[in-house]
Amino acid sequence: MTIGFDDFEKVDIRVGTITHAEPFPEARKPALKLRVDFGSEIGEKKSSAQIVAHYDPDALIGRQVLAVVNFAPRQIGPFMSEVLVLGLADADGHVVLIGPERPVPNGARMH
């Protein structure tokens, strides 16, 4: 399926810095609860991410990640996930986070 550039522009992908990460034991699949700072325009948002295979919560603090910030919030058990943190599956199907190779300002839009 091919989409036009106008369709791509509708997806708002921004960079943010993880400020808080903790286990999410209530989730059906193993996950972490994250808070990500997207800068002054968007602020801090919450996300549930199934990334426990590769990431320890404490080691995530300060890491920059890419996320879709304009999806409707999604209720995941008792937690409201506000953004979709992006990743790719490795050879075993475990998520590897996507982020910039060097620091960029929080809230910068992917293009």
Buried (B, 14 or more C-beta within 10 A) or exposed (E): EEEEEEEEEEEBBBBBBBBBBEEBEEBEEEBBBBBBBBBEEBBBBBBBBBBBEEBEBEEBEEBBBBBBBEEEEEEBEEBEBBBBBBBEEEEEEBBEBBBEEEEEEBBBEBE
